[in-house]
Amino acid sequence: MIKSIKYFFEAFFIYLFFLISKIIGLSFSRIIFSFLFRKIGPVIRGNDTILKNINNFSKNISVIEQKKIISNMWANYGMTFVEYIFLNRFKKENTHIEIKNENILEEIKKNKRPVIFVSGHFANFELMSIEITKKNISLATIYRPLNNFFLNPFMEYLRKKFVCSNQIKKGRSGVKDSINYLKKNYSVALMIDQRVSEGEKINFFGKKALTTTLPAQLAKKFNLNIVPIYIERKNTNSFFMEIYNPITISQLKSKVEISLELNKILEEMISRNPNQWIWTHNRWK
């Protein structure tokens, strides 16, 4: 009962903020909510987990740099939050994003053979799937439903309407759905940067962390390439996205060995710009 009341008021304020954002427009909303999230983010979540994660990432970061990373992360969080209500704009326009190695997406479409796209929660991570579908690549994305049942239906609607129409709920049933989509020649996209209870303990920045092995399992089962993608917010309203070269999976390697390779790629992505990753998840719990 208490949790339901909490979720109700949480959803009420989020819907209210979305409404305000829609009225005042994207540009002004980004400024307001990046400021608000810088201020209220640490109060709502606290910095203990974030600081622990940053220290696991590197023990050589100064206190000043830590504060800068945390502040920039919350600012990006605020901008990404309001951008949900404007996803239709990103679906229609192209001027907001620069894509490196765009030809790789063209080759995937031309070859008509699915791949496994992997990435992490960088910048506005939803834009990656949007750009893939813009290339007319058949795609299904794996997502984790929100705990807030007042809010989750609306977020699922936005994702299906503007990000990718084929949404797969994370979990055991999601694995079956992923296999079915691959059999129908759909590529599958998923985030690999969060802790999963059913994962394997694999090195991540030199420390064991529960890591999903699903990309490795799917790639080995169907003999598919894995394609990492990185996205970065260059400034308030523009993004840079890079498509990495496809990784050909060796059947001789285990799912743990492949997952370790993907963790190393993820480490490189985070190291490129630590301000862009969402540090709030308890990755090394």
C-alpha positions as CSV (number, residue, x, y, z in Angstrom):
1,M,0.0,0.0,0.0
2,I,2.8,2.4,1.0
3,K,4.7,1.6,-2.2
4,S,1.6,2.2,-4.3
5,I,1.1,5.6,-2.7
6,K,4.7,6.4,-3.3
7,Y,4.5,5.3,-7.0
8,F,1.3,7.3,-7.4
9,F,2.8,10.6,-6.3
10,E,6.1,9.9,-8.2
11,A,4.1,9.3,-11.4
12,F,2.0,12.4,-10.7
13,F,5.0,14.7,-10.6
14,I,6.6,13.1,-13.6
15,Y,3.5,13.5,-15.7
16,L,3.3,17.1,-14.4
17,F,6.9,17.7,-15.4
18,F,6.2,16.2,-18.8
19,L,3.2,18.5,-19.3
20,I,5.3,21.5,-18.3
21,S,8.0,20.5,-20.7
22,K,5.6,20.1,-23.5
23,I,4.3,23.6,-22.9
24,I,7.6,25.4,-22.6
25,G,9.4,23.5,-25.3
26,L,12.5,21.3,-25.5
27,S,15.2,23.9,-25.4
28,F,14.0,25.7,-22.3
29,S,13.1,22.3,-20.6
30,R,16.6,21.0,-21.1
31,I,18.0,24.1,-19.3
32,I,15.5,23.9,-16.4
33,F,15.6,20.2,-15.8
34,S,19.4,19.8,-16.2
35,F,19.6,22.4,-13.4
36,L,17.0,20.7,-11.3
37,F,18.5,17.3,-11.6
38,R,21.9,18.6,-10.6
39,K,20.3,19.9,-7.4
40,I,17.7,17.2,-6.5
41,G,19.4,14.1,-8.0
42,P,21.9,13.7,-5.1
43,V,19.1,14.3,-2.6
44,I,16.9,11.6,-4.1
45,R,19.6,8.9,-4.8
46,G,22.5,10.0,-2.7
47,N,26.1,9.8,-3.8
48,D,27.3,6.6,-2.0
49,T,26.7,4.2,-4.8
50,I,27.9,6.7,-7.4
51,L,31.2,7.4,-5.6
52,K,31.7,3.6,-5.0
53,N,31.3,3.0,-8.8
54,I,33.6,5.9,-9.7
55,N,36.3,4.6,-7.3
56,N,35.9,1.1,-8.9
57,F,36.4,2.8,-12.3
58,S,39.5,4.7,-11.2
59,K,41.1,5.5,-7.8
60,N,43.1,8.3,-9.4
61,I,40.3,10.7,-9.9
62,S,40.4,13.8,-7.7
63,V,37.5,14.9,-5.6
64,I,37.0,17.9,-7.9
65,E,36.8,15.6,-10.9
66,Q,34.4,13.3,-9.1
67,K,32.1,16.2,-8.4
68,K,32.3,17.3,-12.0
69,I,31.4,13.8,-13.3
70,I,28.5,13.5,-10.9
71,S,27.2,17.0,-11.7
72,N,27.4,16.4,-15.4
73,M,25.8,13.0,-15.1
74,W,22.8,14.5,-13.3
75,A,22.5,17.3,-15.9
76,N,22.4,14.7,-18.7
77,Y,19.9,12.7,-16.7
78,G,17.7,15.8,-16.5
79,M,17.9,16.5,-20.3
80,T,17.3,12.8,-21.1
81,F,14.2,12.9,-18.9
82,V,12.5,15.7,-20.7
83,E,13.6,14.4,-24.1
84,Y,11.2,11.4,-23.7
85,I,8.3,13.6,-24.3
86,F,9.9,14.9,-27.5
87,L,11.0,11.5,-29.0
88,N,8.7,12.1,-32.0
89,R,11.0,15.0,-33.0
90,F,14.1,12.8,-32.9
91,K,12.3,10.2,-34.9
92,K,11.6,12.7,-37.7
93,E,14.8,14.8,-37.7
94,N,18.5,14.1,-38.4
95,T,20.2,17.4,-37.7
96,H,20.7,16.6,-33.9
97,I,23.1,13.6,-34.4
98,E,26.3,12.8,-36.2
99,I,26.9,9.1,-36.9
100,K,30.4,7.7,-37.4
101,N,30.6,4.5,-39.4
102,E,27.1,4.8,-40.6
103,N,28.0,2.6,-43.5
104,I,28.1,-0.4,-41.1
105,L,24.3,0.0,-40.6
106,E,23.9,0.2,-44.4
107,E,25.8,-3.1,-44.7
108,I,23.7,-4.8,-42.1
109,K,20.5,-3.8,-43.9
110,K,22.0,-4.9,-47.3
111,N,23.1,-8.3,-46.0
112,K,19.7,-9.0,-44.5
113,R,21.2,-10.9,-41.7
114,P,20.5,-10.0,-38.1
115,V,23.1,-8.9,-35.6
116,I,23.2,-8.4,-31.8
117,F,23.6,-4.6,-31.0
118,V,25.0,-3.9,-27.6
119,S,25.6,-0.7,-25.7
120,G,25.2,1.0,-22.3
121,H,23.3,3.8,-20.7
122,F,25.2,6.8,-22.2
123,A,23.8,10.2,-23.0
124,N,20.2,9.7,-24.3
125,F,20.6,6.0,-25.0
126,E,17.1,5.7,-26.6
127,L,18.4,7.5,-29.6
128,M,20.6,4.6,-30.7
129,S,17.6,2.3,-31.4
130,I,15.8,5.2,-33.1
131,E,18.7,5.7,-35.5
132,I,18.9,1.9,-36.2
133,T,15.2,1.7,-37.1
134,K,15.6,4.9,-39.3
135,K,17.9,2.7,-41.5
136,N,15.0,0.3,-42.0
137,I,16.8,-2.4,-40.1
138,S,14.3,-4.8,-38.5
139,L,14.9,-4.5,-34.8
140,A,13.7,-5.7,-31.4
141,T,15.0,-4.1,-28.2
142,I,15.2,-5.6,-24.8
143,Y,14.2,-3.3,-21.9
144,R,13.6,-3.5,-18.2
145,P,10.0,-2.4,-17.2
146,L,9.8,0.4,-14.7
147,N,8.9,-0.6,-11.1
148,N,6.3,2.2,-11.1
149,F,3.2,0.6,-12.6
150,F,1.5,4.0,-12.9
151,L,4.3,5.3,-15.1
152,N,5.5,2.2,-16.9
153,P,2.5,1.9,-19.4
154,F,3.2,5.4,-20.7
155,M,6.9,4.8,-21.1
156,E,6.2,1.6,-22.9
157,Y,3.9,3.5,-25.2
158,L,6.6,6.1,-26.0
159,R,9.2,3.4,-26.7
160,K,6.9,1.4,-29.0
161,K,5.7,4.5,-30.8
162,F,8.9,6.4,-31.3
163,V,12.0,4.2,-30.4
164,C,11.3,0.7,-31.6
165,S,7.9,-1.0,-32.1
166,N,9.2,-4.4,-31.0
167,Q,9.9,-4.3,-27.3
168,I,11.1,-7.3,-25.4
169,K,10.7,-7.4,-21.6
170,K,13.9,-8.4,-19.8
171,G,13.8,-11.8,-18.1
172,R,13.4,-15.5,-19.0
173,S,10.4,-14.9,-21.3
174,G,12.5,-12.1,-23.0
175,V,15.1,-14.7,-23.9
176,K,12.5,-16.8,-25.7
177,D,11.1,-13.7,-27.4
178,S,14.6,-12.7,-28.5
179,I,15.2,-16.1,-30.1
180,N,11.8,-15.9,-31.9
181,Y,12.7,-12.4,-33.3
182,L,16.1,-13.6,-34.4
183,K,14.4,-16.6,-36.2
184,K,12.3,-14.0,-38.0
185,N,15.4,-12.2,-39.1
186,Y,15.2,-9.3,-36.7
187,S,18.3,-7.9,-35.0
188,V,18.2,-7.6,-31.3
189,A,19.5,-4.7,-29.2
190,L,20.2,-4.7,-25.5
191,M,22.1,-2.8,-22.8
192,I,25.0,-4.8,-21.2
193,D,26.1,-2.3,-18.5
194,Q,23.8,-3.2,-15.6
195,R,24.0,-5.9,-13.0
196,V,21.8,-8.9,-13.7
197,S,21.0,-11.6,-11.1
198,E,21.1,-14.4,-13.7
199,G,24.5,-13.2,-15.0
200,E,28.1,-14.4,-14.5
201,K,30.7,-12.8,-12.3
202,I,33.1,-11.3,-14.9
203,N,35.8,-8.7,-14.6
204,F,34.7,-5.1,-15.1
205,F,37.3,-2.5,-14.4
206,G,39.3,-5.1,-12.6
207,K,36.6,-6.2,-10.2
208,K,34.1,-9.1,-10.6
209,A,30.6,-7.9,-11.5
210,L,27.5,-9.8,-12.4
211,T,27.3,-9.5,-16.2
212,T,24.8,-10.6,-18.8
213,T,26.0,-13.4,-21.1
214,L,22.9,-13.1,-23.3
215,P,24.6,-11.4,-26.3
216,A,27.3,-14.2,-26.3
217,Q,24.6,-16.9,-26.0
218,L,22.5,-15.6,-28.9
219,A,25.5,-14.8,-31.1
220,K,26.9,-18.4,-30.6
221,K,23.5,-20.1,-31.1
222,F,22.7,-18.3,-34.4
223,N,26.3,-17.6,-35.5
224,L,25.8,-13.8,-35.5
225,N,28.0,-10.8,-35.3
226,I,27.9,-8.5,-32.3
227,V,27.9,-4.8,-33.0
228,P,28.7,-2.3,-30.2
229,I,27.3,1.2,-30.3
230,Y,28.4,4.3,-28.4
231,I,26.5,7.6,-28.0
232,E,27.6,10.8,-26.5
233,R,26.0,14.2,-25.9
234,K,28.3,16.8,-27.5
235,N,26.3,19.7,-26.2
236,T,22.8,20.5,-25.0
237,N,21.1,19.6,-28.2
238,S,23.5,17.6,-30.4
239,F,24.8,14.0,-30.2
240,F,27.6,11.9,-31.6
241,M,27.0,8.2,-32.2
242,E,29.6,5.6,-33.3
243,I,29.0,2.2,-34.7
244,Y,31.8,-0.2,-33.9
245,N,33.1,-2.7,-36.3
246,P,31.1,-6.0,-36.1
247,I,32.7,-8.6,-33.8
248,T,32.8,-12.1,-35.4
249,I,32.1,-14.6,-32.7
250,S,34.4,-17.6,-32.5
251,Q,32.5,-20.8,-31.6
252,L,35.6,-21.9,-29.8
253,K,35.2,-19.2,-27.2
254,S,32.9,-19.6,-24.2
255,K,30.1,-17.2,-23.4
256,V,32.2,-15.9,-20.4
257,E,35.2,-15.2,-22.7
258,I,33.0,-13.3,-25.2
259,S,31.2,-11.4,-22.4
260,L,34.6,-10.4,-21.0
261,E,35.5,-8.9,-24.4
262,L,32.3,-7.0,-24.4
263,N,33.0,-5.7,-20.9
264,K,36.3,-4.4,-22.1
265,I,34.6,-2.5,-24.9
266,L,32.2,-1.1,-22.4
267,E,35.1,0.0,-20.2
268,E,36.6,1.8,-23.2
269,M,33.3,3.6,-23.9
270,I,33.0,4.7,-20.3
271,S,36.6,5.9,-20.2
272,R,36.0,8.0,-23.3
273,N,33.8,10.3,-21.4
274,P,32.9,9.3,-17.8
275,N,30.4,12.3,-17.7
276,Q,28.1,10.4,-20.1
277,W,27.5,7.2,-18.2
278,I,24.7,6.8,-15.7
279,W,26.6,5.9,-12.5
280,T,23.6,5.4,-10.2
281,H,23.2,1.6,-10.8
282,N,24.9,-0.6,-8.2
283,R,27.0,-2.3,-10.8
284,W,29.4,-4.1,-8.4
285,K,26.8,-5.2,-5.7
